[in-house]
Amino acid sequence: MANSNNKIVVPEARAAMNKFKMEAANEVGVNLQNGYNGNLTSREAGSIGGQMVKKMIQSYESGLQG
């Protein structure tokens, strides 16, 4: 089993980050499961991360305009 080096600084944020990841996966058409997702291709995993970054940037930019 792979061990993740990504640490969530605020433990209460874990559920929100998981929800955010699932929404991003749904938006790019990747079937993400709760738990182990070792069957994903690098392209699928990268598209989820890319979508998450895109949404974070859009959120940040809209906050600057408000």
N, CA, C and O atoms as CSV, one atom per row, in Angstrom:
chain,resi,resn,atom,element,x,y,z
A,1,MET,N,N,0.853,-1.183,0.000
A,1,MET,CA,C,0.000,0.000,0.000
A,1,MET,C,C,0.894,1.240,0.000
A,1,MET,O,O,1.822,1.350,0.802
A,2,ALA,N,N,0.605,2.157,-0.898
A,2,ALA,CA,C,1.387,3.388,-0.991
A,2,ALA,C,C,1.018,4.316,0.158
A,2,ALA,O,O,-0.136,4.388,0.578
A,3,ASN,N,N,2.022,5.020,0.651
A,3,ASN,CA,C,1.809,5.955,1.742
A,3,ASN,C,C,1.938,7.367,1.193
A,3,ASN,O,O,2.955,7.696,0.582
A,4,SER,N,N,0.947,8.193,1.395
A,4,SER,CA,C,0.939,9.545,0.864
A,4,SER,C,C,1.779,10.477,1.722
A,4,SER,O,O,1.728,10.415,2.951
A,5,ASN,N,N,2.538,11.326,1.083
A,5,ASN,CA,C,3.313,12.336,1.796
A,5,ASN,C,C,2.563,13.651,1.914
A,5,ASN,O,O,3.051,14.588,2.546
A,6,ASN,N,N,1.375,13.731,1.310
A,6,ASN,CA,C,0.585,14.953,1.384
A,6,ASN,C,C,-0.078,15.041,2.747
A,6,ASN,O,O,-0.825,14.148,3.146
A,7,LYS,N,N,0.200,16.118,3.451
A,7,LYS,CA,C,-0.360,16.311,4.789
A,7,LYS,C,C,-1.351,17.468,4.759
A,7,LYS,O,O,-1.051,18.544,4.241
A,8,ILE,N,N,-2.529,17.235,5.316
A,8,ILE,CA,C,-3.514,18.302,5.456
A,8,ILE,C,C,-3.246,18.961,6.799
A,8,ILE,O,O,-3.309,18.314,7.845
A,9,VAL,N,N,-2.949,20.248,6.759
A,9,VAL,CA,C,-2.567,20.983,7.960
A,9,VAL,C,C,-3.738,21.099,8.931
A,9,VAL,O,O,-3.553,20.982,10.143
A,10,VAL,N,N,-4.932,21.326,8.412
A,10,VAL,CA,C,-6.125,21.439,9.244
A,10,VAL,C,C,-6.937,20.156,9.060
A,10,VAL,O,O,-7.579,19.988,8.023
A,11,PRO,N,N,-6.924,19.257,10.030
A,11,PRO,CA,C,-7.603,17.963,9.866
A,11,PRO,C,C,-9.075,18.077,9.469
A,11,PRO,O,O,-9.593,17.212,8.763
A,12,GLU,N,N,-9.744,19.124,9.912
A,12,GLU,CA,C,-11.150,19.312,9.585
A,12,GLU,C,C,-11.357,19.565,8.092
A,12,GLU,O,O,-12.476,19.443,7.594
A,13,ALA,N,N,-10.306,19.910,7.389
A,13,ALA,CA,C,-10.416,20.203,5.960
A,13,ALA,C,C,-10.416,18.942,5.110
A,13,ALA,O,O,-10.718,19.010,3.918
A,14,ARG,N,N,-10.086,17.794,5.687
A,14,ARG,CA,C,-9.981,16.546,4.912
A,14,ARG,C,C,-11.268,16.225,4.161
A,14,ARG,O,O,-11.214,15.899,2.975
A,15,ALA,N,N,-12.415,16.308,4.815
A,15,ALA,CA,C,-13.689,15.989,4.163
A,15,ALA,C,C,-13.975,16.965,3.027
A,15,ALA,O,O,-14.450,16.561,1.965
A,16,ALA,N,N,-13.693,18.238,3.242
A,16,ALA,CA,C,-13.923,19.236,2.193
A,16,ALA,C,C,-13.016,18.987,0.990
A,16,ALA,O,O,-13.450,19.125,-0.153
A,17,MET,N,N,-11.755,18.620,1.241
A,17,MET,CA,C,-10.833,18.336,0.143
A,17,MET,C,C,-11.264,17.089,-0.621
A,17,MET,O,O,-11.169,17.056,-1.848
A,18,ASN,N,N,-11.734,16.070,0.079
A,18,ASN,CA,C,-12.221,14.870,-0.599
A,18,ASN,C,C,-13.435,15.172,-1.463
A,18,ASN,O,O,-13.551,14.659,-2.576
A,19,LYS,N,N,-14.340,16.004,-0.955
A,19,LYS,CA,C,-15.520,16.398,-1.726
A,19,LYS,C,C,-15.093,17.199,-2.957
A,19,LYS,O,O,-15.614,16.983,-4.051
A,20,PHE,N,N,-14.161,18.108,-2.781
A,20,PHE,CA,C,-13.642,18.931,-3.873
A,20,PHE,C,C,-13.008,18.045,-4.945
A,20,PHE,O,O,-13.210,18.269,-6.138
A,21,LYS,N,N,-12.239,17.039,-4.519
A,21,LYS,CA,C,-11.587,16.115,-5.449
A,21,LYS,C,C,-12.626,15.306,-6.223
A,21,LYS,O,O,-12.480,15.105,-7.429
A,22,MET,N,N,-13.670,14.842,-5.541
A,22,MET,CA,C,-14.719,14.068,-6.213
A,22,MET,C,C,-15.473,14.923,-7.239
A,22,MET,O,O,-15.807,14.445,-8.323
A,23,GLU,N,N,-15.737,16.188,-6.892
A,23,GLU,CA,C,-16.406,17.091,-7.827
A,23,GLU,C,C,-15.542,17.324,-9.061
A,23,GLU,O,O,-16.045,17.312,-10.185
A,24,ALA,N,N,-14.250,17.534,-8.855
A,24,ALA,CA,C,-13.331,17.759,-9.973
A,24,ALA,C,C,-13.265,16.520,-10.860
A,24,ALA,O,O,-13.253,16.638,-12.086
A,25,ALA,N,N,-13.223,15.340,-10.257
A,25,ALA,CA,C,-13.187,14.091,-11.034
A,25,ALA,C,C,-14.452,13.944,-11.865
A,25,ALA,O,O,-14.395,13.547,-13.029
A,26,ASN,N,N,-15.579,14.260,-11.272
A,26,ASN,CA,C,-16.856,14.175,-11.982
A,26,ASN,C,C,-16.880,15.138,-13.171
A,26,ASN,O,O,-17.376,14.791,-14.243
A,27,GLU,N,N,-16.352,16.332,-12.983
A,27,GLU,CA,C,-16.348,17.349,-14.044
A,27,GLU,C,C,-15.489,16.942,-15.239
A,27,GLU,O,O,-15.793,17.319,-16.371
A,28,VAL,N,N,-14.420,16.176,-15.004
A,28,VAL,CA,C,-13.565,15.752,-16.108
A,28,VAL,C,C,-13.888,14.332,-16.569
A,28,VAL,O,O,-13.200,13.790,-17.433
A,29,GLY,N,N,-14.934,13.727,-15.995
A,29,GLY,CA,C,-15.397,12.418,-16.438
A,29,GLY,C,C,-14.568,11.242,-15.966
A,29,GLY,O,O,-14.508,10.218,-16.647
A,30,VAL,N,N,-13.921,11.367,-14.804
A,30,VAL,CA,C,-13.126,10.272,-14.245
A,30,VAL,C,C,-13.922,9.636,-13.112
A,30,VAL,O,O,-14.436,10.325,-12.230
A,31,ASN,N,N,-14.015,8.301,-13.154
A,31,ASN,CA,C,-14.752,7.575,-12.129
A,31,ASN,C,C,-13.850,7.365,-10.917
A,31,ASN,O,O,-13.113,6.381,-10.847
A,32,LEU,N,N,-13.910,8.285,-9.973
A,32,LEU,CA,C,-13.091,8.228,-8.765
A,32,LEU,C,C,-13.886,7.539,-7.666
A,32,LEU,O,O,-15.050,7.865,-7.430
A,33,GLN,N,N,-13.251,6.588,-6.999
A,33,GLN,CA,C,-13.890,5.843,-5.915
A,33,GLN,C,C,-13.410,6.379,-4.571
A,33,GLN,O,O,-12.333,6.969,-4.483
A,34,ASN,N,N,-14.204,6.174,-3.529
A,34,ASN,CA,C,-13.722,6.445,-2.176
A,34,ASN,C,C,-12.701,5.368,-1.845
A,34,ASN,O,O,-12.938,4.187,-2.098
A,35,GLY,N,N,-11.579,5.765,-1.287
A,35,GLY,CA,C,-10.542,4.791,-0.937
A,35,GLY,C,C,-9.497,4.675,-2.028
A,35,GLY,O,O,-9.087,5.676,-2.616
A,36,TYR,N,N,-9.069,3.454,-2.296
A,36,TYR,CA,C,-7.966,3.173,-3.217
A,36,TYR,C,C,-8.360,3.439,-4.668
A,36,TYR,O,O,-9.410,2.990,-5.127
A,37,ASN,N,N,-7.505,4.177,-5.389
A,37,ASN,CA,C,-7.737,4.475,-6.799
A,37,ASN,C,C,-6.491,4.188,-7.625
A,37,ASN,O,O,-6.188,4.920,-8.568
A,38,GLY,N,N,-5.774,3.136,-7.279
A,38,GLY,CA,C,-4.551,2.778,-7.976
A,38,GLY,C,C,-4.760,2.333,-9.407
A,38,GLY,O,O,-3.795,2.183,-10.156
A,39,ASN,N,N,-6.009,2.119,-9.802
A,39,ASN,CA,C,-6.303,1.710,-11.164
A,39,ASN,C,C,-6.400,2.892,-12.134
A,39,ASN,O,O,-6.566,2.686,-13.336
A,40,LEU,N,N,-6.299,4.126,-11.627
A,40,LEU,CA,C,-6.368,5.296,-12.499
A,40,LEU,C,C,-5.088,5.417,-13.315
A,40,LEU,O,O,-3.997,5.090,-12.848
A,41,THR,N,N,-5.249,5.892,-14.543
A,41,THR,CA,C,-4.064,6.176,-15.349
A,41,THR,C,C,-3.462,7.492,-14.885
A,41,THR,O,O,-4.115,8.273,-14.192
A,42,SER,N,N,-2.222,7.733,-15.267
A,42,SER,CA,C,-1.580,9.012,-14.931
A,42,SER,C,C,-2.354,10.164,-15.541
A,42,SER,O,O,-2.482,11.224,-14.928
A,43,ARG,N,N,-2.864,9.966,-16.726
A,43,ARG,CA,C,-3.654,11.007,-17.402
A,43,ARG,C,C,-4.919,11.335,-16.606
A,43,ARG,O,O,-5.256,12.506,-16.436
A,44,GLU,N,N,-5.617,10.311,-16.119
A,44,GLU,CA,C,-6.833,10.539,-15.349
A,44,GLU,C,C,-6.522,11.268,-14.044
A,44,GLU,O,O,-7.194,12.237,-13.692
A,45,ALA,N,N,-5.503,10.798,-13.332
A,45,ALA,CA,C,-5.126,11.437,-12.066
A,45,ALA,C,C,-4.698,12.877,-12.302
A,45,ALA,O,O,-5.058,13.771,-11.536
A,46,GLY,N,N,-3.933,13.101,-13.359
A,46,GLY,CA,C,-3.484,14.458,-13.682
A,46,GLY,C,C,-4.622,15.375,-14.066
A,46,GLY,O,O,-4.599,16.562,-13.741
A,47,SER,N,N,-5.622,14.840,-14.758
A,47,SER,CA,C,-6.751,15.682,-15.150
A,47,SER,C,C,-7.559,16.111,-13.931
A,47,SER,O,O,-8.106,17.214,-13.907
A,48,ILE,N,N,-7.638,15.246,-12.917
A,48,ILE,CA,C,-8.338,15.616,-11.677
A,48,ILE,C,C,-7.576,16.736,-10.979
A,48,ILE,O,O,-8.168,17.743,-10.590
A,49,GLY,N,N,-6.264,16.565,-10.819
A,49,GLY,CA,C,-5.449,17.601,-10.175
A,49,GLY,C,C,-5.487,18.902,-10.943
A,49,GLY,O,O,-5.580,19.974,-10.346
A,50,GLY,N,N,-5.418,18.821,-12.250
A,50,GLY,CA,C,-5.470,20.026,-13.078
A,50,GLY,C,C,-6.791,20.764,-12.929
A,50,GLY,O,O,-6.820,21.992,-12.864
A,51,GLN,N,N,-7.886,20.008,-12.874
A,51,GLN,CA,C,-9.201,20.622,-12.696
A,51,GLN,C,C,-9.309,21.288,-11.330
A,51,GLN,O,O,-9.905,22.357,-11.202
A,52,MET,N,N,-8.730,20.656,-10.308
A,52,MET,CA,C,-8.759,21.245,-8.974
A,52,MET,C,C,-7.998,22.579,-8.963
A,52,MET,O,O,-8.475,23.567,-8.404
A,53,VAL,N,N,-6.819,22.596,-9.582
A,53,VAL,CA,C,-6.024,23.830,-9.637
A,53,VAL,C,C,-6.776,24.903,-10.416
A,53,VAL,O,O,-6.807,26.061,-10.001
A,54,LYS,N,N,-7.381,24.529,-11.536
A,54,LYS,CA,C,-8.140,25.481,-12.348
A,54,LYS,C,C,-9.260,26.123,-11.522
A,54,LYS,O,O,-9.461,27.336,-11.571
A,55,LYS,N,N,-9.988,25.290,-10.761
A,55,LYS,CA,C,-11.080,25.812,-9.941
A,55,LYS,C,C,-10.565,26.711,-8.813
A,55,LYS,O,O,-11.200,27.711,-8.479
A,56,MET,N,N,-9.409,26.356,-8.222
A,56,MET,CA,C,-8.841,27.188,-7.153
A,56,MET,C,C,-8.418,28.550,-7.698
A,56,MET,O,O,-8.629,29.575,-7.049
A,57,ILE,N,N,-7.827,28.559,-8.879
A,57,ILE,CA,C,-7.408,29.826,-9.497
A,57,ILE,C,C,-8.620,30.670,-9.823
A,57,ILE,O,O,-8.617,31.874,-9.565
A,58,GLN,N,N,-9.671,30.062,-10.390
A,58,GLN,CA,C,-10.895,30.808,-10.696
A,58,GLN,C,C,-11.504,31.398,-9.428
A,58,GLN,O,O,-11.963,32.541,-9.431
A,59,SER,N,N,-11.509,30.625,-8.348
A,59,SER,CA,C,-12.054,31.114,-7.079
A,59,SER,C,C,-11.239,32.292,-6.552
A,59,SER,O,O,-11.800,33.289,-6.098
A,60,TYR,N,N,-9.925,32.173,-6.614
A,60,TYR,CA,C,-9.045,33.242,-6.156
A,60,TYR,C,C,-9.249,34.503,-6.974
A,60,TYR,O,O,-9.351,35.598,-6.421
A,61,GLU,N,N,-9.310,34.351,-8.307
A,61,GLU,CA,C,-9.469,35.517,-9.175
A,61,GLU,C,C,-10.816,36.188,-8.981
A,61,GLU,O,O,-10.907,37.414,-9.044
A,62,SER,N,N,-11.859,35.416,-8.748
A,62,SER,CA,C,-13.176,36.021,-8.532
A,62,SER,C,C,-13.200,36.752,-7.183
A,62,SER,O,O,-13.920,37.739,-7.035
A,63,GLY,N,N,-12.425,36.283,-6.200
A,63,GLY,CA,C,-12.317,36.961,-4.912
A,63,GLY,C,C,-11.595,38.293,-5.026
A,63,GLY,O,O,-11.889,39.226,-4.279
A,64,LEU,N,N,-10.657,38.385,-5.951
A,64,LEU,CA,C,-9.926,39.642,-6.162
A,64,LEU,C,C,-10.820,40.699,-6.786
A,64,LEU,O,O,-10.616,41.894,-6.573
A,65,GLN,N,N,-11.798,40.268,-7.546
A,65,GLN,CA,C,-12.663,41.218,-8.251
A,65,GLN,C,C,-13.827,41.679,-7.387
A,65,GLN,O,O,-14.515,42.638,-7.736
A,66,GLY,N,N,-14.054,41.003,-6.261
A,66,GLY,CA,C,-15.212,41.299,-5.418
A,66,GLY,C,C,-15.038,42.433,-4.517
A,66,GLY,O,O,-15.952,42.768,-3.764
